[in-house]
C-alpha cells in the first residue's frame, strides 16, 4: 500500500515486480552514457500506480470487477475520444483522453540537465486457439484444459519506458518533441502439437502498435531568479482509428496507466501542493491535464517529481512492511492477503490461469511467513508531523510560543477548507443556481464516466454540497434518494460526485424543463 494522500496511516503495502523487463528507449543529447539511477527510489511507487486495478481480488477472469479494466491514465486516439464531445479539462486521471499534460516549477542552475521518463502499459491480447487436424483452421476458445492445466484467453499488459535527456538550455530555445510509442508484435507458444489425431493447442499474444509523442517546453518566468515552468505533454497520435470503434478494440491502440517521472542534474522542483510564498502565484498558474505532479523521493528532497494519474501527496512511499504488490495500492494488505487465502481451490486454479501476475500474488500469499503477517497487523503511522529532536532542553530565557490552533474539522464539513463553503456555495446548472438542498436528476456521460454510474442514470438525488477541485473545476456532492444508507454516508461524508453538466435540476414537482428527452428520463437542455 502507498503511504501518501490516498492511504496514509493504513497498514499494508504494495509493490510491483514485473515478470518481464520493461522495454526502454534511450534518447540522449550526449549518447548512451552510464545508466541513470535517479528514478530507482520512486520506481516501486510508480509501479504500484501503473498496476493499480490491473487485476483485482479475487483475481479471477470471471469476477465482474475484472471485466471493465484500465481506468487510469488512458490516452486513446483523439478521433475516438472526441466522438463523445470535448473531454473536460481537469486533473482527473480516470477520464479517457488523448493527451496528458504535466506543468510544474523548477529552479535550475547554469548547465542543468533534464531527464524525463515516460511510462505506460501496452495492451496485449492473449488468445487460446486450437485446431482439430494438422491442416485445419485455428479456432479461438475462451478456455481449455491442456495436460491438466487450465488455459484462459485474457488481456495482459506490457510495460514500456522512454528516457528523454537533454540540457535545459535547449528547451529555453524552443519546444522539443520525441516519439514515445511502442511497436506491435506477435508471439506464439505451442502447448500441445498433434499429428492427425487429437488436437493442437497454442497461445497467441498480439500487440497493436501504439503511436504517441512527448513534447517538452520550458518557460522563463518573470519573477524569482532561476524559477522556470516545465511543461511535459504526452499525446496519442493515432489518427486512423474510426470514432465508432468499440472500447475494447480502441484500448489496443492506447497508452494505459500513463505517468511521468522527472529528474536531472543541477535542478530542483517546487511543490505545487505546498509551494513557498514567492512561488505561489506561479504554482496556481500551472495547468495539469489528467495528471498531477508531486515531489518524490525521501522527505525533504526536491530532486525528483512523479506526475501520476492518481492523485497523491508529496513524497509518496511504499509501506515498509509490504510483502509485495496486490494490484490495489489503496487497499489494506492484511485484509487482501487473508481473503486470498480463503479462495477455494477451484477459484485459485482460475486465478492462476487468468494472468501470471495473479499466480505470483497467490504464491506470495500462500508462502508468506507468520512474522510477515504479524507486521501487517496493526501498523500505525503518526497522525502528526515528526518533530525535530532537541539536543538540549528549552531555554527558560526564551518565551515559549503558543502552538497555532489546529483545524480539526473534516474537509467535507463546513469550515474544513478555508475560503470555501460547500453548504452555501452554488453553481449554475442549465442557467439556474444549484446549491445544497436542491434536488437533481443524475445524467452521467457515457465514455469516461465511472463504471458505477450506469446504475445511477436517471435517479434523483439531493445536493449535499458544492465542492471545488484543485484545478478550479466544480463537483456536486449528492445523496441518492431512497438510498437506505444515505444518512450514515452523510455522517461519514461519503457522497457521489458529479460535474454540473452531468445533472439536471428538478423543480418542486420533480420534473425538469427538457428540450430533448432520453429513455432513461434524463434531458439535454440546449441553452441559447
N, C-alpha and C positions, 0 to 999 in steps of 0.2 A: 504494500500500500504506500502511496505517496504521502510524505509529511509536507503538507502545503495547505493552501486555502481550501482545497477540496477535501482534505481529510486530516487536518491537524488534530492531534490528540487521540486518534483512534489506534487500537492495537492492530498489528498485522503488517504485511509488506507485499511488494510486487517487484518483480524484475523479469526481464525478457532475455532468454538465452536462445538465440537464433540457431536452428538446426543447420541452416545453410548460411554461408558467408554472404554479406550484402555486397552487391556489385558496386564498385566505386569508380567514378570517372574523375581523374585529377586534371584540373585546369590551373595552371600556374604561370605567372609572368616570368618566373625565374627558372623554369624547368621543373623536373620532378623533385629533386632535393630530398631531405630527410622527411619521414612521415610526421605530420603534425599531431601532437598528443594533447593539445589544449582542450579538446572536446571529450576526452575519455572520462572525466569526472561526471559529466552530465549525460553520458550516453545511456546509462541504465534508466534514468528518468525519462529520457526521450523514447526509449524502447517501450516503457510502460504505457506512455501515451500512444505510441504507434499501434500497440496491440490492445488498447482499451476497447473492450467489446468485440474483439475479433472472434471469440468463441466463448460464450458464457455458460456457467453452470446450468444444467448438468452435462454440458459439453457434448451433447448428442445432436446429430443432424436433425432428428425428428422433433427436437424441442422447438416450440413456437418462437421463442426469443432468438433462436439462431436461424430463422428463416428470413428475417429482414436485418441485413448486416451493413457494415461500412457507414457509420453515422457521423464521423468527424473528419474534417479536413478533406472533403471530397471535392476535387477540381475536375469537372467534366467538360466536354466540348461546349463551346459557347452557344452555338445554334440550338443545341439540345436544352441547355439551361434556360435560355431566353424564350423558349417556346411558351412558358407559363408566365411571361412578363418579367420585367427587371427584378433582379434579386435585391432585397432591401440592404442598404449599406449599414453594416453593424459588425461587431467583433465576434458574433456568434459563429463558432466553427461547426455547428451542426447543420448549417444551411449549405445546400449543394450549390456551388458557384463555379465560375470558370476561372476565377482569379483569387489570389490571396496576397495581401499587402501588409508588410511589416514596416512601421515607421518608428524610429527611436532616436535618442540623442547620444552622441559620442563626444568625448573630449580626446583630442588627438595631438600627439607631439609631432614635430617635423620628422619625415621619413616613416611614418606609421604604415603598417601593412594590415590590410583587412582580410579575414578569412570567413567564408560563408559556406555552410554545409546544408544543402537542401536534401531532405529525406522524404521518402514516400513509399507506399506499398503498391505493387502492380498485381492486379487480379490474375490468377492462374486457374483455369478450369481443369478439373481432374475428372476424366471420363473413364468409367469401366466399360470395356467393349468385349464382345465375344462373337465367334462365328462357329457354326456347326461343322463346316468342312473346310479343307485347306483352301479351296478356290472360291468359297462363299463370301458374301459381303460381311463386313464388320457391323455389328448392331450395338447400339448404346443400351446399357442397362443401369438401373438405379442402384442395385445391389446384387452381389453374387458371392457365394462361398467357394473359395478355392483352396484346396488342400487343408480344409478345416479352419481357414481364416476368412473372416468376413471382409469384403471389399465394397466400399461405398463411393459413388460419384459425389463430389463435393468441390466447392470453390476454395482454393488456397490463396496465399499471398506471397509474393517475392519482394524482399526489401531492396531498395536502391538508394544510393547516395551519390551526390555530385559535390565535389570540393571546388570552390572558386577562391582563388588567392590573387591579390594584386595590390600595388601601392595605393594608398588612399588618395594620393595626389592625382592619380589618373581619373578617379571618379569626380574630382573637383573640376576637371576639364569637360566632363560630359557623361551621359549615361552609357553604360556598357551592358550588353546582352549576351547570355550564354545558354546553350542547349542543356536541358536537364531531364529529357525524356528517357525512355527505355525501349529497346528493340523488342519485336515479337520473337516467338520461338516455339518449338515443339519438341518434346521428348517422349519416347515410347518405352515402356517396360513390359516385357513379356512375362506373364505369370504362369501360364500353362500352355504348352505347344503340343498339339496333337497331329497325327498324320491323317488318315482317312476315317478314324473312329474317334468318338468323343468330341470335345470342343476345345478351341483355342481361346485364351483369355489374355487381354492386355490392358494396361492403364496408360492413357494418353493424356499428357499435360500440355495445354496450349496457352500461349500468351499473345494478346494483340499488341501491336506497337502503341506506345503512349508518346504523344508529341507535346512537348512543353518547353518553355524557356523561362529564364530568370533574368530580370533587369535590375541593375544596381545604379543608384544615384546618391550623391552627397550634396546637400545644400549648405552653404555657409550662412550662418545666422548673424544678423546684426544685433549683437548683444554681448554676452560674456565672451572674452577672448578664448579661442580654441574650441568653442562649442559648435557642433555641426549636427545636421539632421541626416540620418541614413535612411534610405528607402529601398526596400527589397520587395520586388513584385514578381510573383510566380504565376504564369498563365498557362492554361491548356490551349494549345494552338491547333488542335484538330478541327478542321473545317469541312470534313467530308461526311460526318455522321448525320443522318437525317433527323429532324426535330422530333419525329414521332417514334423514334426507336424506344423499345421497352427499357426500363431502368436496368434490368439485369444485364442486357447487352451493352448499354451505354457505360456501365461501370468498368467493362473490359477496356475501355478507351480512356479511363480516368486515372488521376493520381489520387490515391487513398491515404488517409491519415497524414496528409502533407504537413510538415513542420520544418522549421529552420533553426539552425544553431549559428551564432555569431561570435567571433573572437578575433584574435590577431595580436600584433606586437605594436607597442607604443600607443595604445589607445585604451580608454576606459568607457564603460557605458553608464548612463544615468537612469536610475529607476523612474519609470513612469507612474508607479503606484505611490511612491513617497519621494518625489524629486526635491532637491534643495531649493530654497526660496528663489535664488537667482534663475533657476531653470524652469520654474513652474509655468510661466506663460507659454514657453516653448513646448513643454510636455503636453499641455492641454491642446496645442495645435497639431499634435501628431495624430494622423488618421490611419487607424489599423482596420483592415477588412478581413473578417473571418479568421482572425488570429490575434494574439496579444502577446507582446514580448515582456519577459520578466528576467531579472538578474538571476544568473545560475552560478553553480559552484558553491564554495564554502561561504558561510555567513560573513558579511563584511567585505567580500571581494567584488570587483566590478570588471573583471577581465572577460567574462563571457555572458551571453544572453541567450535565452531559449524562447523562441516565438512559437506558441502552442495553440492548436485549435480548441483545446480545453482550457478554460481559464484557471490559472494557478496564481499563487503568491510568489513574491521574490524568494529565491534560493530554495526551490522545492528539493526534497531529498527522499531517497528510498528509506523506509523504516529499517533500522539496523538489524532487527530480529527477523526480517522477512526471509523465509527459506527459498523463495523463488516465485516466479510470476504465475498468477492465476487468471490473467487476462481481464482483471477488474481492479484497476488501481485505486478506486474509491471505496472498495468493499473491505471487509474485515477478514484477514487471512484465516483466523481460527475458525470462524463460522463456515467459510467456504471449504476448508480442509475437512472439518467434521462432516459436513453434508456430503462431500465427495466420498468419504469412507462409507456412507450409508447407501450408496448406489448399489443396486443389485448386480449380480454377475453378468446378466444379460445387458443391463444398461452400461456397464463398464466395457463390455465387448463392443457395443455400438459406438461408444465414445472413442475407443482406441482406433476403430476403423474410420471414424469421421475425419480425423486430422492428426498428423504426427505430434503436433504441439499438445493436443488433448491427451494423447498417450503419455507424453512426457510429464504432464501435470499429474495424471493418475499414478505413474511410477514414483514421482517425488512424494506425493501424499502418502501412499501405501508404505513407503520405506522411511518415513520421517521418524527420527528418534524421539523418544519421550521428552528429552530435555529441550528439544526444539519446540514441541507443543507447549511445554511449560513457559518458555519465553514468550510465546504468542498470547498467553492468557494474562490479561490484565496489565499490559504495557501502558504506562501513563506518561503523557507529555505535560510539562509545566504549562499552565494556562497564563503565566506571567512571563515577561521577558527576563532572561537571566541578568542578574545584577553583577557588575564587575567586582572582583574581590578587592578588599581593602587590606593593605599591609599593616596599617596601624588603626587604632581606634579613632573616633571622631574628635576633632579639635574643639575643646569646650569654649575657646575664644571665638569660634566662628558660629554665628547664629544658624540654627537648623531651619532649613526651608521646609515649609509645609508641602506635602505632595499635592499635585494638581488633582482636582476632582475627576473621578472616572465616570465615564458614561456607560452604565451597565444595562441600558435599555436595548433589547433586541432590535436588530436593524429593521425588521418588518413592522415594528410598532412606532407610534408617533414619538418623535424626538430622538429616534435611533440614528438618524442620518442628518447631520447639521445642514440647514438651509432647505431641506425638502420636507414636505408634509403629505404623505400618501393619503391621509384621511381627508384632506381638504383640496389637494391639487386636482386639476381637471385636465381633460384632453378632448379635442374635437373629434367626434365620430359622425361622419355624414353632415358636417356643419353644425352639430349640436354638442355642447359641452357635456361630457360624461364624467361623473365622479363617484365616490363611494356611496353605496346605497342604491344606485341605478341598476335596472335590470337590462340585460343584453341577451341576444341570441348569438351562439358561437358558430362562426363560419370560417374555420381554419382553411388555409390554402391547401393545395394538393402537394405538389413537389416541394420538398424542403421542410415540410411540417413534421412535427413529432409523430412517430408511428401511432402513439396513443390517441392522437386527435381524431382518428377515424371513428372512435366510439363517442365523440362529443359533438359531432357535426349536427347542427340543428337544435341542440339542447339549450335551455335557458339557464342563465346564471346571474348571480348578483355580484356587482363590483365591490371588492373589499379594499381597494387602494389603487393609486396611480403611482407607479414606480419609474425612476429614471435610470437607464443603463449608463455605464461609464463612457460609452461612445455618444451619448446625447439622445439616443432613441428612447421611446416610452413603451412601457408594458402595463397592461391592466391585469391586476391580480383578481381572480374571480373564484367564487364558490358555486359549484353546480347545484341547482335547485333539486330537491328530492334526494340529495346525497345524505344517507344516514350518518356519515362521518363528518359532515360539514362543520358542525360545532367544534368537534375535537380537533379537526385540522386547522380551524381558525385560531384555536388556543395555541397550537404549536407554530402557527404562521405558515402552514402548508397550503398553498393555493395553486391553481392553474394560471399560467401566464400567457396572454395573447397580445399581439400587436393591435393598434386601433383599427387597422384595415381588416382584421380577422373577426370583428364583432359588429353587431348591429343593435342600436339602441331600441328598446321596446317602450311603447307608451304604457299608460296605466292599464289598458285593456290587453296588454301582452302581444301587440302586433306592431309591425314596422310599416313604413311607407315605401313600398318597393317600386322600382322601375322594372325589375326583372325578377321573377321568382324561380327558384330551383326546386326540384322534387323533395329535397331534404328540408324545405321550409326556410332556407336562407335566401336572402335577396341581395342583389347587387344594385346599389344606389349610384346613379350617374349624376354627378354634380355639374352644374353649369360652369 
